């Protein structure tokens, strides 16, 4: 996570931009593949393209990270300076927030029950 935080902060370098863009594409594709699997299992709705739902989930993961930073639960820059993991001692807070987001997103993604 330190690497990714630093990478995002140094996007003015053409070589860094290429690495970042490649990692971003791979990450979004990963979310899309997870969505496709859930659609195939009958857990997620099939009336919205997997690409759209995958990107929506990716953006939700960014929102979780931004919220943790906005409310002072994590400070990636400070963690980097102190050579500590970003989520050191914050795993419970992170998982609670992820759980809250799942509750919000559940109705948007779940296949409609009849």
DRENROSE-365748 format. One record per atom (N, C-alpha, C, O): residue in one letter; x, y, z. Coordinates in steps of 0.1 Angstrom, whole numbers, padded with zeros to 4 digits, always signed. Example, Ala and Ser with C-alpha at 12.3 -4.5 7.8 and 13.67 -1.06 7.14 Angstrom:
! DRENROSE-365748
A+0132-0057+0078
A+0123-0045+0078
A+0132-0033+0078
A+0142-0033+0085
S+0128-0022+0071
S+0137-0011+0071
S+0129+0000+0079
S+0134+0011+0080
END
This chain:
! DRENROSE-365748
X+0008-0012+0000
X+0000+0000+0000
X+0009+0013+0000
X+0005+0023-0005
X+0021+0012+0006
X+0029+0023+0006
X+0034+0026-0009
X+0034+0038-0013
X+0037+0016-0016
X+0041+0017-0030
X+0030+0024-0038
X+0033+0033-0046
X+0018+0019-0037
X+0007+0025-0045
X+0004+0040-0041
X+0001+0048-0050
X+0005+0043-0028
X+0003+0057-0024
X+0014+0066-0030
X+0011+0076-0035
X+0026+0061-0030
X+0037+0069-0035
X+0036+0070-0051
X+0038+0081-0056
X+0031+0060-0057
X+0030+0059-0071
X+0020+0070-0076
X+0022+0077-0085
X+0009+0070-0069
X-0002+0080-0072
X+0003+0094-0071
X-0001+0103-0078
X+0012+0097-0061
X+0017+0110-0058
X+0027+0114-0068
X+0031+0126-0069
X+0032+0105-0076
X+0043+0108-0086
X+0039+0106-0100
X+0047+0102-0108
X+0027+0109-0104
X+0022+0106-0117
X+0027+0116-0128
X+0025+0114-0140
X+0035+0126-0124
X+0041+0135-0134
X+0052+0128-0142
X+0055+0133-0153
X+0058+0118-0137
X+0068+0111-0144
X+0062+0101-0155
X+0053+0093-0151
X+0066+0103-0167
X+0060+0094-0178
X+0062+0079-0175
X+0052+0071-0177
X+0073+0075-0169
X+0075+0061-0166
X+0066+0056-0155
X+0060+0045-0156
X+0064+0065-0145
X+0055+0061-0134
X+0040+0061-0139
X+0032+0052-0135
X+0037+0070-0148
X+0023+0071-0153
X+0020+0058-0160
X+0009+0053-0159
X+0029+0053-0168
X+0027+0040-0176
X+0024+0028-0166
X+0015+0020-0168
X+0033+0027-0156
X+0031+0017-0146
X+0018+0018-0138
X+0010+0008-0137
X+0014+0031-0135
X+0002+0033-0128
X-0010+0029-0136
X-0019+0022-0132
X-0010+0034-0149
X-0021+0031-0158
X-0023+0016-0160
X-0034+0011-0160
X-0012+0009-0161
X-0012-0006-0163
X-0018-0012-0150
X-0027-0021-0151
X-0014-0008-0138
X-0019-0014-0126
X-0034-0010-0124
X-0041-0019-0120
X-0038+0002-0128
X-0052+0006-0127
X-0060-0003-0136
X-0071-0008-0132
X-0056-0005-0148
X-0063-0014-0158
X-0065-0028-0152
X-0075-0034-0152
X-0054-0033-0147
X-0054-0047-0141
X-0064-0047-0129
X-0071-0057-0127
X-0064-0037-0121
X-0072-0037-0109
X-0087-0036-0113
X-0095-0044-0108
X-0090-0028-0122
X-0104-0026-0126
X-0109-0039-0133
X-0120-0044-0131
X-0100-0045-0141
X-0103-0058-0147
X-0106-0069-0137
X-0115-0077-0138
X-0098-0069-0126
X-0100-0078-0115
X-0114-0077-0109
X-0120-0087-0106
X-0118-0064-0107
X-0131-0062-0101
X-0142-0067-0111
X-0152-0073-0107
X-0140-0064-0124
X-0149-0069-0134
X-0150-0084-0134
X-0161-0090-0135
X-0139-0091-0133
X-0139-0106-0133
X-0147-0111-0120
X-0154-0121-0121
X-0145-0104-0109
X-0152-0108-0097
X-0167-0107-0099
X-0175-0115-0095
X-0171-0096-0105
X-0185-0094-0108
X-0191-0104-0117
X-0201-0110-0114
X-0183-0108-0128
X-0188-0118-0137
X-0190-0131-0130
X-0200-0138-0132
X-0181-0135-0121
X-0183-0147-0113
X-0195-0147-0105
X-0203-0156-0104
X-0198-0135-0098
X-0210-0134-0090
X-0223-0134-0098
X-0233-0140-0094
X-0222-0129-0110
X-0234-0129-0119
X-0236-0144-0123
X-0248-0148-0123
X-0226-0151-0127
X-0227-0165-0131
X-0233-0174-0119
X-0240-0183-0122
X-0229-0170-0107
X-0234-0178-0095
X-0248-0174-0092
X-0254-0180-0083
X-0253-0163-0098
X-0267-0159-0096
X-0268-0149-0084
X-0279-0147-0079
X-0257-0144-0079
X-0257-0135-0068
X-0258-0121-0071
X-0265-0113-0064
X-0253-0117-0083
X-0254-0103-0087
X-0263-0102-0099
X-0265-0112-0106
X-0269-0091-0101
X-0278-0088-0112
X-0271-0089-0125
X-0259-0087-0126
X-0279-0092-0136
X-0273-0094-0149
X-0277-0083-0159
X-0274-0083-0170
X-0286-0074-0154
X-0291-0063-0163
X-0282-0051-0164
X-0285-0042-0172
X-0271-0051-0157
X-0261-0040-0158
X-0248-0047-0162
X-0244-0057-0157
X-0241-0041-0172
X-0228-0047-0176
X-0218-0049-0165
X-0217-0041-0156
X-0211-0060-0165
X-0201-0063-0155
X-0190-0053-0155
X-0185-0050-0144
X-0187-0047-0166
X-0177-0036-0167
X-0181-0024-0158
X-0173-0018-0151
X-0194-0021-0159
X-0199-0010-0151
X-0200-0013-0136
X-0195-0005-0128
X-0204-0025-0132
X-0204-0028-0118
X-0190-0030-0113
X-0188-0026-0101
X-0181-0035-0121
X-0167-0037-0116
X-0161-0023-0114
X-0154-0021-0103
X-0163-0014-0123
X-0158+0000-0120
X-0164+0006-0108
X-0158+0014-0101
X-0177+0004-0106
X-0184+0009-0094
X-0178+0004-0082
X-0176+0011-0072
X-0175-0009-0081
X-0169-0015-0070
X-0155-0009-0068
X-0150-0007-0056
X-0147-0007-0078
X-0134-0001-0078
X-0135+0013-0071
X-0127+0016-0062
X-0144+0021-0076
X-0146+0034-0071
X-0150+0034-0056
X-0146+0042-0048
X-0158+0024-0052
X-0162+0022-0038
X-0150+0019-0030
X-0149+0024-0018
X-0141+0011-0035
X-0128+0009-0027
X-0120+0021-0025
X-0114+0023-0014
X-0120+0030-0035
X-0113+0043-0033
X-0120+0052-0023
X-0114+0058-0015
X-0134+0051-0023
X-0141+0059-0014
X-0138+0055+0001
X-0137+0063+0010
X-0137+0042+0003
X-0134+0036+0016
X-0121+0042+0021
X-0119+0046+0032
X-0111+0041+0012
X-0097+0046+0015
X-0098+0061+0018
X-0092+0066+0028
X-0105+0069+0010
X-0106+0083+0012
X-0113+0087+0025
X-0109+0096+0032
X-0123+0079+0028
X-0130+0081+0041
X-0121+0079+0053
X-0121+0086+0062
X-0114+0068+0052
X-0105+0065+0063
X-0094+0076+0065
X-0091+0080+0076
X-0090+0082+0054
X-0080+0093+0055
X-0087+0106+0060
X-0082+0113+0068
X-0099+0109+0054
X-0106+0121+0058
X-0110+0122+0073
X-0109+0133+0078
X-0112+0111+0079
X-0116+0111+0093
X-0104+0107+0102
X-0106+0105+0114
X-0092+0107+0096
X-0080+0105+0104
X-0077+0091+0109
X-0069+0089+0118
X-0084+0081+0103
X-0082+0068+0108
X-0069+0062+0102
X-0063+0053+0108
X-0065+0066+0090
X-0052+0063+0085
X-0045+0075+0079
X-0052+0085+0076
X-0032+0074+0079
X-0024+0085+0073
X-0013+0079+0066
X-0002+0077+0071
X-0015+0076+0053
X-0005+0069+0045
X+0009+0075+0045
X+0019+0069+0047
X+0009+0089+0044
X+0022+0095+0043
X+0030+0094+0057
X+0042+0091+0057
X+0023+0095+0068
X+0029+0093+0081
X+0034+0079+0082
X+0044+0076+0088
X+0025+0069+0078
X+0029+0055+0079
X+0042+0052+0071
X+0050+0045+0075
X+0043+0058+0059
X+0055+0057+0051
X+0067+0062+0058
X+0077+0056+0059
X+0066+0074+0064
X+0077+0080+0071
X+0081+0072+0083
X+0093+0071+0086
X+0071+0066+0090
X+0074+0058+0102
X+0077+0043+0098
X+0080+0035+0107
X+0077+0040+0085
X+0079+0026+0081
X+0070+0016+0087
X+0074+0005+0091
X+0057+0020+0088
X+0047+0011+0094
X+0037+0008+0084
X+0035+0016+0074
X+0030-0003+0085
X+0019-0006+0076
X+0008+0004+0077
X+0005+0009+0088
X+0002+0008+0066
X-0009+0018+0066
X-0020+0015+0075
X-0025+0024+0082
X-0024+0002+0076
X-0035-0002+0084
X-0031-0007+0098
X-0039-0014+0104
X-0019-0005+0102
X-0014-0009+0115
X-0023-0005+0126
X-0024+0007+0129
X-0029-0015+0133
X-0038-0012+0144
X-0052-0006+0140
X-0060-0002+0148
X-0054-0006+0127
X-0067-0001+0121
X-0075-0011+0114
X-0085-0007+0108
X-0072-0024+0115
X-0079-0034+0107
X-0093-0035+0111
X-0102-0036+0103
X-0097-0034+0124
X-0111-0034+0128
X-0118-0023+0122
X-0130-0025+0118
X-0113-0011+0123
X-0119+0001+0117
X-0122-0001+0102
X-0132+0003+0097
X-0111-0006+0095
X-0113-0008+0081
X-0124-0018+0078
X-0132-0016+0070
X-0124-0029+0085
X-0134-0040+0083
X-0148-0035+0086
X-0158-0039+0079
X-0149-0027+0096
X-0163-0021+0100
X-0168-0012+0089
X-0179-0013+0085
X-0159-0004+0083
X-0162+0005+0072
X-0166-0003+0060
X-0175+0000+0053
X-0158-0013+0057
X-0161-0022+0045
X-0175-0028+0047
X-0182-0029+0037
X-0178-0033+0059
X-0191-0039+0062
X-0202-0029+0059
X-0213-0032+0054
X-0200-0016+0064
X-0210-0006+0061
X-0212-0003+0046
X-0223-0002+0042
X-0201-0003+0039
X-0202-0001+0024
X-0209-0013+0018
X-0217-0011+0008
X-0207-0025+0022
X-0214-0037+0017
X-0229-0035+0019
X-0237-0038+0010
X-0233-0031+0031
X-0247-0029+0033
X-0253-0018+0023
X-0264-0020+0019
X-0246-0008+0021
X-0250+0003+0011
X-0251-0003-0003
X-0261+0000-0010
X-0241-0010-0007
X-0240-0015-0021
X-0249-0028-0024
X-0252-0030-0035
X-0252-0035-0013
X-0259-0047-0015
X-0271-0046-0024
X-0273-0054-0033
X-0280-0037-0021
X-0292-0036-0029
X-0289-0032-0044
X-0297-0035-0053
X-0278-0024-0046
X-0275-0020-0059
X-0270-0032-0068
X-0272-0032-0080
X-0263-0041-0062
X-0257-0052-0069
X-0264-0065-0069
X-0263-0073-0078
X-0270-0068-0058
X-0277-0081-0056
X-0287-0084-0067
X-0295-0075-0071
X-0288-0096-0071
X-0299-0100-0080
X-0312-0099-0073
X-0313-0102-0061
X-0322-0094-0080
X-0335-0092-0073
X-0341-0105-0070
X-0342-0114-0078
X-0346-0107-0058
X-0352-0119-0053
X-0367-0118-0056
X-0374-0108-0054
X-0372-0129-0062
X-0387-0129-0065
X-0394-0138-0056
X-0406-0140-0057
END
